[in-house]
Amino acid sequence: MNITYIIGVVLAIVVFFLGCIMGINIGPNAPEGADIITVELGNLWNFFDAASIFIVIGCTFAIVVASFPGKTLGSIPKHFGIMLNANKFKPMDIIDQLVDLAQTARKNGLLALESKANEQEDPFFKQAIMLIVDANDPDKVRAILENDIECMSARHEDSAALYDKASSVAPAFGMVGTLVGLINMLRTMDPTSGGGDLGGSMSTALVTTLYGCILAHMIFGPIGNNLRIRDGEEVLCKEIIVEGIMSIQSGENPKALREKLLTYISQKDRDAGGSSGEE
């Protein structure tokens, strides 16, 4: 579970609501005898406006739908699952498997790896093993696998771009809502209309921008960043697989292979996973 994402978003929401209802009476202009901290739950209604919510959320959703194909939009629930799963990619486990494959290949030859490939749940890992089992040229094997990684990363970037688009569009429509509110406010200033509640109209205009900023920086921005982090983790694991498979094909010693692959991860991760290695 991606606990840091959950903590960060929940903390941001809590701090925002506390800021809306709290007053801190410190300084020379603080009322005499007033409590240092005051709480007014009724202040929350100052930040609620149904029309503003409708404009910002509705228009942001509409523009995102117009900007991306249905296939990408249909993957949104999957994006949340990927983002929240912080322990899906485990480089140390992959290194252990590659070392085991290298030992099997040295003892029984590359053809003995076919049964190991059939045990793999990861299609990329299985494909990589079968490419060397079928005795393909090393340059061809590397080119195929690296192209697979590049195309995968490009697809992931397209998914993250959806949230970048929403993050940029939400504040823009917040400003549109503000302009709508200002236009309505200016109309009430017409002497022939008898005037109106200018303060309320101005408040409505500004709260729309607030909604846009909240959506952009508290919702969409963190999702896009976390998707890119997951992409980086998956790319790292696949790069380890490519390097390991190429070394196995060249007949590299399993111990030397482990030392080479460990350079892809931090010392902390090496120490944490050291107990799962070969004796």
Backbone bond lengths (Angstrom), bond angles and torsions (degrees), N, CA, C in turn:
res aa  C-N    CA-C-N  psi(-1)  N-CA   C-N-CA  omega(-1)  CA-C   N-CA-C  phi
1 M - - - 1.472 - - 1.529 109.79 -
2 N 1.320 116.01 133.32 1.467 121.61 179.07 1.532 108.63 -79.46
3 I 1.316 115.47 79.65 1.460 120.95 -172.39 1.527 112.19 -67.82
4 T 1.332 117.49 -30.74 1.467 119.40 -178.57 1.528 111.24 -67.07
5 Y 1.335 116.72 -36.08 1.470 119.77 177.24 1.528 110.29 -63.71
6 I 1.325 115.68 -46.86 1.470 120.16 -178.42 1.530 110.52 -62.87
7 I 1.335 115.95 -45.66 1.467 119.95 179.97 1.530 110.28 -61.49
8 G 1.324 116.42 -45.60 1.460 120.08 -177.37 1.515 113.06 -62.49
9 V 1.339 116.73 -46.31 1.464 120.19 -178.38 1.523 110.76 -67.33
10 V 1.331 116.74 -45.15 1.465 120.09 179.56 1.524 110.16 -62.28
11 L 1.333 117.23 -42.68 1.463 120.76 179.60 1.523 111.03 -62.62
12 A 1.332 117.10 -41.53 1.465 120.46 179.47 1.524 111.07 -62.84
13 I 1.330 116.23 -41.88 1.466 120.06 179.72 1.526 110.93 -65.55
14 V 1.342 115.63 -43.64 1.464 119.77 -179.70 1.527 110.74 -63.31
15 V 1.338 116.65 -46.12 1.465 120.12 179.96 1.527 110.72 -61.89
16 F 1.337 116.18 -39.56 1.473 119.48 179.37 1.529 111.10 -61.59
17 F 1.336 116.51 -48.68 1.459 119.36 -178.29 1.535 111.51 -66.34
18 L 1.338 116.60 -37.03 1.465 119.00 176.78 1.524 110.61 -63.64
19 G 1.335 115.48 -39.51 1.455 119.19 178.21 1.520 112.40 -63.97
20 C 1.345 116.16 -30.51 1.463 120.10 179.96 1.528 112.40 -72.70
21 I 1.332 116.03 -33.52 1.473 118.40 -172.75 1.528 113.59 -105.11
22 M 1.335 117.32 -11.70 1.466 120.05 -175.36 1.520 112.16 -95.90
23 G 1.311 114.83 147.75 1.450 121.56 169.36 1.524 108.44 -126.07
24 I 1.326 117.68 133.93 1.465 121.73 -179.41 1.527 108.07 -113.58
25 N 1.313 115.02 110.62 1.463 121.00 -174.62 1.531 110.23 -95.06
26 I 1.304 115.85 82.81 1.463 122.53 179.30 1.528 107.97 -131.37
27 G 1.323 116.06 140.12 1.450 119.26 176.49 1.517 112.07 115.32
28 P 1.309 116.73 174.27 1.475 120.99 -175.78 1.524 113.56 -65.08
29 N 1.350 117.74 -23.08 1.465 120.48 -177.45 1.530 112.59 -95.38
30 A 1.330 116.61 5.88 1.465 119.57 -179.95 1.524 110.12 -70.72
31 P 1.353 117.75 139.12 1.479 120.85 179.49 1.520 111.07 -60.01
32 E 1.318 115.67 140.73 1.470 119.83 179.67 1.514 111.17 -68.47
33 G 1.325 115.59 134.25 1.454 120.92 177.66 1.519 114.47 78.39
34 A 1.318 117.14 -0.64 1.466 119.45 -179.02 1.524 110.00 -78.94
35 D 1.313 116.30 150.73 1.461 120.92 174.81 1.524 109.65 -63.43
36 I 1.328 114.22 149.91 1.469 118.24 179.50 1.529 110.41 -61.62
37 I 1.318 116.27 -41.26 1.464 120.63 179.18 1.524 109.10 -121.56
38 T 1.320 116.34 126.82 1.465 121.52 176.43 1.527 108.95 -119.20
39 V 1.309 115.76 149.45 1.468 121.43 -178.83 1.518 109.10 -126.60
40 E 1.330 115.53 126.37 1.469 121.55 178.29 1.523 108.03 -126.02
41 L 1.335 117.08 96.48 1.459 120.95 -178.95 1.529 111.93 -60.97
42 G 1.307 115.43 -29.89 1.463 119.45 -179.78 1.514 113.18 -62.59
43 N 1.341 117.14 -20.00 1.467 120.02 179.66 1.528 112.36 -63.11
44 L 1.337 116.96 -22.96 1.468 119.83 -179.36 1.520 111.76 -58.10
45 W 1.341 116.29 -33.34 1.463 119.04 -179.74 1.514 112.29 -66.98
46 N 1.332 116.61 -20.13 1.461 119.03 176.82 1.524 112.02 -66.95
47 F 1.332 115.67 -19.82 1.467 120.16 -175.79 1.529 111.99 -107.29
48 F 1.315 116.28 14.33 1.458 120.26 178.86 1.514 110.05 -113.25
49 D 1.337 115.13 128.01 1.449 120.19 175.02 1.525 107.87 -150.70
50 A 1.326 116.63 114.05 1.462 121.44 -173.48 1.523 111.96 -62.35
51 A 1.326 117.27 -40.51 1.467 120.02 -179.01 1.523 111.06 -64.45
52 S 1.341 116.93 -38.61 1.463 120.59 179.46 1.523 110.98 -65.45
53 I 1.337 116.26 -42.83 1.457 120.79 177.97 1.526 110.15 -60.59
54 F 1.319 115.59 -42.72 1.461 120.76 -178.86 1.527 110.75 -62.43
55 I 1.314 117.35 -44.44 1.470 121.26 -178.00 1.531 110.72 -65.43
56 V 1.328 116.58 -50.08 1.464 120.02 -173.37 1.529 111.26 -69.02
57 I 1.321 117.43 -53.98 1.464 120.23 -176.99 1.526 110.77 -68.26
58 G 1.329 116.76 -45.02 1.462 120.03 -178.14 1.518 112.85 -62.54
59 C 1.311 117.48 -47.63 1.464 120.43 -178.13 1.523 111.77 -70.72
60 T 1.335 117.10 -37.84 1.466 119.78 177.43 1.526 110.29 -61.58
61 F 1.328 116.66 -46.79 1.463 121.11 178.44 1.528 110.95 -60.24
62 A 1.321 116.83 -43.43 1.462 120.82 -177.85 1.525 111.78 -63.43
63 I 1.331 117.45 -42.49 1.461 120.71 -178.28 1.532 110.89 -70.32
64 V 1.323 117.37 -36.85 1.475 120.13 176.66 1.524 109.78 -63.88
65 V 1.322 116.94 -42.98 1.470 121.03 177.35 1.524 110.33 -60.87
66 A 1.326 117.02 -40.71 1.459 121.14 -178.93 1.528 112.49 -71.41
67 S 1.338 117.34 -20.80 1.466 121.17 -172.97 1.517 114.47 -95.45
68 F 1.344 118.18 -14.91 1.454 120.62 -174.54 1.527 111.24 -132.67
69 P 1.345 116.69 149.97 1.467 119.39 178.90 1.520 111.70 -69.74
70 G 1.320 115.13 160.67 1.463 120.05 -178.56 1.509 113.48 -59.55
71 K 1.342 117.32 -31.76 1.464 120.71 179.90 1.523 111.35 -61.57
72 T 1.336 116.06 -42.68 1.465 120.24 179.04 1.526 110.72 -68.63
73 L 1.323 116.77 -42.51 1.465 120.39 -179.95 1.526 111.45 -65.12
74 G 1.332 115.93 -35.76 1.455 119.88 179.43 1.519 113.73 -69.07
75 S 1.329 116.81 -15.79 1.465 121.18 -179.59 1.526 113.07 -88.93
76 I 1.333 117.67 1.15 1.468 120.36 -176.97 1.524 112.49 -56.35
77 P 1.351 120.10 -46.39 1.474 118.63 176.68 1.526 112.59 -58.89
78 K 1.321 116.81 -36.41 1.462 121.02 177.86 1.524 110.69 -65.29
79 H 1.334 116.33 -36.10 1.464 120.43 179.55 1.529 110.81 -59.65
80 F 1.320 116.56 -41.31 1.458 119.91 -179.35 1.533 110.63 -65.61
81 G 1.327 116.90 -38.89 1.455 119.70 177.51 1.514 111.92 -63.18
82 I 1.328 116.06 -42.41 1.472 120.86 178.67 1.521 110.44 -65.01
83 M 1.328 116.34 -44.85 1.459 121.43 -177.01 1.523 112.02 -62.92
84 L 1.330 116.89 -38.92 1.461 121.08 -175.70 1.521 112.93 -82.45
85 N 1.323 117.98 -14.87 1.466 121.23 -179.40 1.524 109.46 -91.36
86 A 1.323 115.64 91.03 1.468 120.37 -175.29 1.525 112.79 -82.91
87 N 1.324 118.37 -10.24 1.472 120.73 -175.31 1.524 112.82 -114.30
88 K 1.331 117.05 22.04 1.461 119.84 -177.21 1.524 112.00 -71.64
89 F 1.323 116.79 -39.14 1.460 120.96 -174.14 1.526 109.95 -104.36
90 K 1.342 115.47 120.37 1.465 121.50 -175.15 1.528 109.36 -126.40
91 P 1.326 116.43 94.22 1.466 120.14 -177.34 1.529 113.71 -57.17
92 M 1.335 118.03 -37.80 1.464 119.77 -178.37 1.519 111.49 -63.46
93 D 1.317 117.81 -37.84 1.462 120.60 177.86 1.521 110.77 -64.34
94 I 1.318 116.43 -38.84 1.470 120.67 178.92 1.520 110.47 -66.91
95 I 1.324 116.32 -40.83 1.462 119.73 178.33 1.521 110.63 -62.01
96 D 1.323 117.20 -43.17 1.467 121.04 178.19 1.529 111.11 -60.53
97 Q 1.331 115.98 -41.62 1.459 119.08 179.08 1.522 111.86 -65.63
98 L 1.334 116.44 -40.08 1.463 119.91 -179.73 1.528 111.48 -66.59
99 V 1.321 116.42 -38.43 1.466 119.95 177.16 1.527 110.24 -64.43
100 D 1.325 116.19 -40.39 1.465 120.86 176.69 1.529 110.65 -62.42
101 L 1.334 116.83 -41.14 1.465 120.39 177.25 1.524 111.25 -64.37
102 A 1.322 116.09 -39.39 1.467 119.98 179.15 1.525 111.00 -63.57
103 Q 1.320 117.66 -39.68 1.471 121.04 177.48 1.526 111.22 -64.90
104 T 1.330 115.98 -41.98 1.467 119.88 178.49 1.517 110.97 -64.53
105 A 1.325 117.36 -41.81 1.465 121.08 -179.11 1.525 111.64 -65.38
106 R 1.339 117.19 -38.12 1.470 120.13 179.48 1.528 111.82 -68.39
107 K 1.326 116.08 -33.44 1.464 119.54 -178.34 1.528 112.41 -82.14
108 N 1.340 116.61 -42.54 1.467 120.42 -169.71 1.522 114.63 -121.03
109 G 1.327 117.79 -1.76 1.457 120.80 -179.84 1.521 112.27 91.76
110 L 1.338 115.43 166.19 1.464 121.01 -176.21 1.530 112.59 -65.09
111 L 1.327 117.20 -31.39 1.463 119.64 -179.16 1.527 112.06 -62.38
112 A 1.325 116.28 -25.03 1.464 119.81 179.92 1.527 112.03 -70.07
113 L 1.324 116.41 -11.84 1.474 119.85 -178.94 1.529 112.96 -80.53
114 E 1.336 116.53 -10.36 1.469 118.72 -177.28 1.533 111.42 -60.96
115 S 1.315 116.45 -41.29 1.465 119.21 178.97 1.527 110.95 -65.98
116 K 1.339 116.68 -34.60 1.467 120.99 176.72 1.532 110.91 -65.77
117 A 1.334 115.76 -36.96 1.458 120.15 179.83 1.522 111.19 -64.03
118 N 1.323 115.66 -39.39 1.469 119.65 -179.19 1.519 112.74 -67.95
119 E 1.336 116.82 -17.09 1.463 120.83 178.62 1.523 112.15 -85.62
120 Q 1.320 116.27 -11.56 1.463 120.51 -175.32 1.516 112.22 -76.98
121 E 1.331 116.64 133.87 1.464 121.90 174.75 1.528 111.57 -87.09
122 D 1.334 116.45 -26.02 1.459 121.33 179.97 1.528 109.32 -80.02
123 P 1.337 119.00 115.00 1.472 121.01 -178.87 1.523 112.73 -58.72
124 F 1.323 117.43 -36.24 1.468 120.45 -179.14 1.527 110.50 -65.69
125 F 1.323 116.64 -45.43 1.469 121.14 179.59 1.532 109.67 -62.50
126 K 1.328 116.88 -43.27 1.461 121.23 179.52 1.526 111.08 -62.19
127 Q 1.342 115.89 -44.45 1.458 120.02 178.71 1.526 111.29 -61.39
128 A 1.333 116.16 -42.23 1.461 120.57 -178.89 1.530 110.70 -61.48
129 I 1.326 116.91 -42.97 1.464 120.38 -179.94 1.530 110.48 -65.26
130 M 1.326 116.72 -44.72 1.465 120.37 -177.06 1.527 111.42 -66.26
131 L 1.319 117.87 -30.33 1.465 119.98 178.57 1.522 111.96 -62.82
132 I 1.341 117.31 -37.48 1.472 118.28 178.88 1.529 111.04 -84.69
133 V 1.331 117.29 -26.87 1.471 119.76 174.97 1.529 109.92 -63.56
134 D 1.326 116.57 -36.71 1.465 121.67 -179.53 1.524 112.77 -81.39
135 A 1.319 116.16 7.40 1.471 122.08 174.54 1.530 112.97 59.91
136 N 1.326 116.42 42.65 1.463 120.05 175.03 1.529 110.23 -75.47
137 D 1.318 115.02 157.81 1.459 120.58 177.51 1.528 109.67 -62.08
138 P 1.350 118.63 135.64 1.471 121.31 -178.05 1.525 113.95 -54.20
139 D 1.328 117.02 -41.21 1.474 119.30 179.42 1.521 110.84 -64.27
140 K 1.325 116.24 -37.24 1.466 120.33 178.78 1.524 110.52 -67.29
141 V 1.337 116.34 -41.85 1.463 121.06 179.23 1.527 110.22 -60.26
142 R 1.321 115.95 -49.15 1.478 119.39 -179.19 1.523 110.93 -62.71
143 A 1.329 117.40 -41.93 1.468 120.59 -178.29 1.526 110.82 -62.72
144 I 1.326 117.00 -42.49 1.467 120.81 -179.59 1.528 110.68 -63.40
145 L 1.317 115.73 -47.16 1.467 119.92 -175.94 1.526 111.77 -68.83
146 E 1.322 116.91 -41.68 1.464 119.72 179.92 1.528 111.27 -67.33
147 N 1.341 116.66 -35.63 1.467 119.53 176.77 1.525 110.06 -65.94
148 D 1.332 116.45 -37.32 1.470 120.89 177.33 1.529 110.15 -60.78
149 I 1.334 116.62 -42.64 1.465 120.78 -179.88 1.527 110.72 -65.14
150 E 1.320 116.92 -43.69 1.461 120.51 -178.96 1.525 111.39 -62.62
151 C 1.341 115.97 -43.42 1.466 119.50 -179.52 1.533 110.89 -66.94
152 M 1.332 116.50 -38.77 1.468 120.40 177.57 1.523 110.62 -62.05
153 S 1.322 116.55 -45.88 1.456 120.74 -178.56 1.532 110.98 -64.30
154 A 1.341 116.34 -35.36 1.469 120.06 177.61 1.530 110.47 -65.20
155 R 1.333 116.82 -39.86 1.466 119.79 177.39 1.526 110.94 -64.69
156 H 1.324 115.84 -40.12 1.466 119.76 178.40 1.524 111.23 -64.56
157 E 1.320 116.29 -36.73 1.463 120.32 179.27 1.523 110.60 -66.59
158 D 1.325 116.49 -35.34 1.467 119.94 176.84 1.533 110.30 -63.07
159 S 1.333 116.47 -38.68 1.467 120.25 179.01 1.523 110.71 -67.04
160 A 1.344 116.37 -44.48 1.464 119.70 179.21 1.523 111.07 -65.42
161 A 1.347 116.15 -30.63 1.469 119.83 -179.54 1.520 111.55 -64.90
162 L 1.331 116.86 -26.43 1.473 120.15 176.85 1.527 110.48 -58.87
163 Y 1.328 115.95 -43.40 1.471 120.34 -178.34 1.522 111.10 -77.42
164 D 1.341 116.37 -28.70 1.464 118.88 173.05 1.526 110.16 -64.00
165 K 1.342 114.99 -41.51 1.468 119.59 179.43 1.527 110.34 -63.36
166 A 1.333 116.31 -46.46 1.462 120.05 179.00 1.520 110.59 -62.28
167 S 1.338 116.85 -37.74 1.463 121.57 -179.00 1.524 111.65 -66.74
168 S 1.326 116.85 -31.72 1.470 119.73 179.30 1.525 111.79 -85.00
169 V 1.333 116.22 -30.88 1.465 120.24 -176.87 1.531 111.79 -77.27
170 A 1.331 117.34 -37.49 1.472 120.61 -175.45 1.536 112.44 -57.63
171 P 1.353 119.82 -50.19 1.477 118.04 177.77 1.527 112.71 -63.75
172 A 1.345 116.26 -31.50 1.471 119.08 179.44 1.522 110.83 -64.46
173 F 1.333 115.99 -42.73 1.460 117.92 178.41 1.528 111.35 -76.92
174 G 1.331 116.88 -20.66 1.463 119.18 169.51 1.516 109.90 -62.93
175 M 1.336 115.34 -40.53 1.470 119.15 177.56 1.524 111.15 -69.31
176 V 1.340 116.25 -36.12 1.476 119.15 176.12 1.523 110.04 -60.62
177 G 1.335 115.83 -44.01 1.463 119.40 177.85 1.515 111.91 -62.44
178 T 1.333 115.64 -36.89 1.462 119.46 177.08 1.524 110.97 -63.13
179 L 1.323 116.15 -42.08 1.466 119.96 178.43 1.526 110.94 -63.84
180 V 1.335 115.69 -39.91 1.469 119.01 176.96 1.524 110.12 -59.97
181 G 1.346 116.06 -45.26 1.462 120.30 179.32 1.522 112.26 -63.33
182 L 1.335 116.64 -40.47 1.461 120.06 179.94 1.522 111.54 -66.68
183 I 1.328 116.01 -38.29 1.474 119.13 178.06 1.521 110.04 -62.00
184 N 1.347 114.90 -45.24 1.465 118.20 178.52 1.526 111.65 -63.45
185 M 1.346 116.22 -37.14 1.458 120.16 179.65 1.522 110.89 -65.30
186 L 1.345 116.24 -43.84 1.456 119.84 -178.86 1.522 111.40 -65.07
187 R 1.329 116.24 -31.85 1.460 118.88 178.26 1.540 111.30 -66.18
188 T 1.350 115.42 -32.92 1.468 118.38 179.41 1.524 111.65 -73.23
189 M 1.339 116.60 -13.42 1.457 119.98 178.54 1.520 112.00 -83.38
190 D 1.320 116.82 -4.89 1.463 120.86 178.08 1.535 109.14 -64.47
191 P 1.332 118.55 121.61 1.480 120.70 -177.70 1.515 113.41 -55.94
192 T 1.339 116.62 -30.98 1.462 119.53 -177.79 1.525 111.92 -72.81
193 S 1.352 116.93 -16.13 1.469 120.03 -178.23 1.517 111.88 -91.37
194 G 1.327 117.05 -5.56 1.459 119.96 178.85 1.508 114.24 84.63
195 G 1.342 118.79 9.58 1.460 121.35 179.35 1.505 111.86 76.85
196 G 1.326 116.91 -171.65 1.457 121.08 -178.17 1.501 110.80 -175.16
197 D 1.307 114.86 -172.94 1.468 120.93 179.83 1.518 108.94 -82.42
198 L 1.346 117.21 87.88 1.464 120.85 -176.77 1.520 111.61 -66.43
199 G 1.347 116.18 -37.86 1.459 118.97 179.98 1.513 112.12 -62.62
200 G 1.324 116.86 -44.37 1.457 120.71 178.66 1.514 112.13 -64.50
201 S 1.320 116.83 -40.65 1.464 121.08 179.33 1.525 110.95 -64.83
202 M 1.349 116.24 -41.27 1.456 120.32 178.99 1.520 110.40 -66.00
203 S 1.321 117.59 -39.03 1.455 121.63 178.43 1.521 111.37 -62.13
204 T 1.334 115.92 -43.04 1.460 120.85 177.62 1.520 111.04 -61.99
205 A 1.322 116.25 -40.08 1.463 120.64 179.80 1.528 111.41 -62.73
206 L 1.314 117.54 -42.98 1.461 121.21 -175.90 1.531 112.98 -75.31
207 V 1.331 117.50 -32.64 1.456 120.05 -176.09 1.528 111.08 -66.12
208 T 1.338 117.57 -24.49 1.462 120.29 177.99 1.516 110.83 -65.72
209 T 1.320 117.05 -40.95 1.469 120.71 175.51 1.519 110.62 -62.78
210 L 1.321 116.57 -37.70 1.466 121.39 177.26 1.523 110.45 -58.79
211 Y 1.329 117.11 -46.28 1.465 120.43 -179.89 1.534 111.19 -60.97
212 G 1.324 116.02 -41.37 1.460 119.82 179.76 1.521 111.99 -62.14
213 C 1.331 116.67 -42.34 1.469 120.83 179.56 1.524 111.42 -66.80
214 I 1.333 116.79 -39.28 1.464 120.16 179.03 1.521 110.81 -62.72
215 L 1.332 116.46 -47.49 1.466 120.03 179.34 1.522 111.28 -60.10
216 A 1.337 116.46 -44.12 1.458 120.74 -175.44 1.523 112.24 -67.12
217 H 1.334 116.86 -46.66 1.459 119.99 -168.94 1.525 114.79 -100.93
218 M 1.320 117.70 -17.28 1.466 119.80 179.32 1.530 112.21 -105.12
219 I 1.331 117.18 -20.03 1.463 120.48 -176.54 1.529 111.44 -114.84
220 F 1.331 116.66 -67.92 1.463 120.19 -170.92 1.525 113.37 -72.39
221 G 1.330 117.83 -41.90 1.466 120.74 -177.96 1.523 113.53 -57.01
222 P 1.345 119.08 -52.47 1.467 120.24 179.54 1.528 113.52 -61.45
223 I 1.332 117.25 -33.58 1.469 118.88 179.28 1.526 110.26 -65.00
224 G 1.336 116.79 -46.93 1.461 120.19 178.82 1.523 112.17 -60.42
225 N 1.329 116.77 -42.36 1.470 120.26 179.46 1.521 111.55 -63.41
226 N 1.339 116.61 -42.61 1.460 119.90 -179.07 1.523 112.04 -67.64
227 L 1.326 117.40 -35.10 1.463 119.68 176.76 1.529 110.73 -64.08
228 R 1.324 116.44 -37.57 1.472 119.14 178.21 1.530 110.99 -69.61
229 I 1.322 116.83 -33.70 1.464 119.71 176.29 1.522 110.32 -64.25
230 R 1.358 117.03 -44.37 1.469 120.58 177.57 1.526 110.61 -61.55
231 D 1.335 116.05 -38.71 1.464 119.63 177.84 1.523 110.69 -61.61
232 G 1.334 116.44 -44.23 1.462 119.93 178.98 1.521 112.29 -60.96
233 E 1.337 115.92 -38.65 1.474 119.94 179.11 1.524 111.02 -66.75
234 E 1.332 116.60 -40.97 1.465 119.46 -179.71 1.524 111.35 -69.34
235 V 1.330 115.98 -40.18 1.466 119.60 177.58 1.522 110.48 -60.75
236 L 1.346 117.49 -42.49 1.458 121.24 178.74 1.528 110.73 -58.79
237 C 1.328 116.95 -46.85 1.464 120.34 -179.55 1.522 111.33 -61.54
238 K 1.328 116.11 -40.02 1.464 118.64 -178.82 1.525 111.69 -73.28
239 E 1.317 117.24 -31.47 1.461 119.41 174.69 1.535 110.71 -65.91
240 I 1.318 115.85 -37.63 1.466 120.07 176.12 1.530 109.97 -63.16
241 I 1.333 116.26 -41.91 1.461 120.34 178.66 1.527 110.69 -61.76
242 V 1.329 116.64 -44.97 1.473 120.15 -179.79 1.517 110.52 -60.34
243 E 1.327 116.87 -49.03 1.462 119.96 -178.57 1.519 111.07 -64.03
244 G 1.334 116.21 -39.76 1.464 119.59 179.48 1.509 112.45 -66.39
245 I 1.321 116.85 -43.88 1.469 120.86 -179.23 1.526 110.83 -64.36
246 M 1.319 116.91 -41.59 1.468 120.09 179.08 1.522 110.63 -64.55
247 S 1.325 117.37 -37.52 1.460 120.59 178.66 1.528 111.09 -69.43
248 I 1.312 117.13 -38.33 1.472 120.79 177.25 1.523 109.98 -63.53
249 Q 1.334 116.28 -41.98 1.464 119.51 -179.94 1.523 111.42 -63.34
250 S 1.334 115.70 -32.80 1.470 118.74 179.95 1.524 112.57 -84.24
251 G 1.344 117.13 -2.05 1.462 120.76 176.55 1.510 114.93 81.71
252 E 1.333 117.23 27.67 1.464 120.14 -177.50 1.529 111.41 -69.05
253 N 1.325 114.78 147.67 1.460 121.89 179.13 1.537 109.95 -62.21
254 P 1.351 118.34 133.93 1.474 120.92 -177.92 1.526 113.78 -55.91
255 K 1.339 116.46 -39.10 1.467 119.06 -179.78 1.524 111.09 -65.88
256 A 1.354 116.17 -43.30 1.459 120.23 177.77 1.527 110.82 -65.36
257 L 1.340 115.38 -35.09 1.455 119.99 178.05 1.522 111.00 -62.70
258 R 1.333 116.78 -44.59 1.459 119.86 178.66 1.527 111.24 -59.03
259 E 1.322 116.29 -45.79 1.466 119.88 -179.35 1.523 111.32 -61.77
260 K 1.323 116.50 -37.92 1.464 120.21 178.91 1.531 111.07 -66.27
261 L 1.328 116.17 -46.27 1.461 120.02 -176.05 1.521 112.55 -70.57
262 L 1.320 117.19 -28.23 1.460 120.04 179.21 1.528 112.22 -65.68
263 T 1.332 116.60 -19.80 1.466 119.33 179.14 1.527 112.01 -68.71
264 Y 1.330 117.00 -14.40 1.461 120.73 -179.94 1.530 112.50 -78.14
265 I 1.304 117.96 -16.13 1.465 120.41 -175.53 1.525 110.03 -121.53
266 S 1.316 116.08 164.33 1.461 121.34 -176.96 1.528 111.11 -72.38
267 Q 1.330 115.42 161.12 1.460 120.27 179.29 1.518 110.82 -62.40
268 K 1.322 116.80 -36.15 1.462 120.84 179.12 1.518 110.78 -61.05
269 D 1.348 116.44 -44.55 1.466 120.03 179.30 1.525 111.05 -68.46
270 R 1.329 116.98 -33.51 1.472 119.04 176.84 1.518 110.81 -63.85
271 D 1.326 115.73 -44.09 1.467 119.91 -179.33 1.526 111.06 -65.97
272 A 1.329 115.89 -38.45 1.472 119.70 -178.87 1.514 111.87 -67.86
273 G 1.327 116.26 -31.44 1.462 119.78 -178.13 1.500 113.98 -102.02
274 G 1.299 116.72 5.86 1.456 119.83 -175.44 1.505 113.83 -63.59
275 S 1.342 116.75 -31.54 1.458 119.52 -175.83 1.517 112.43 -70.55
276 S 1.371 117.81 -16.06 1.448 120.02 -178.40 1.512 112.81 -91.86
277 G 1.329 116.56 1.76 1.442 120.00 -177.44 1.506 112.79 -82.10
278 E 1.352 114.68 178.30 1.464 120.38 179.98 1.510 110.17 -71.89
279 E 1.293 115.77 155.31 1.453 120.78 178.93 1.530 109.61 -79.74
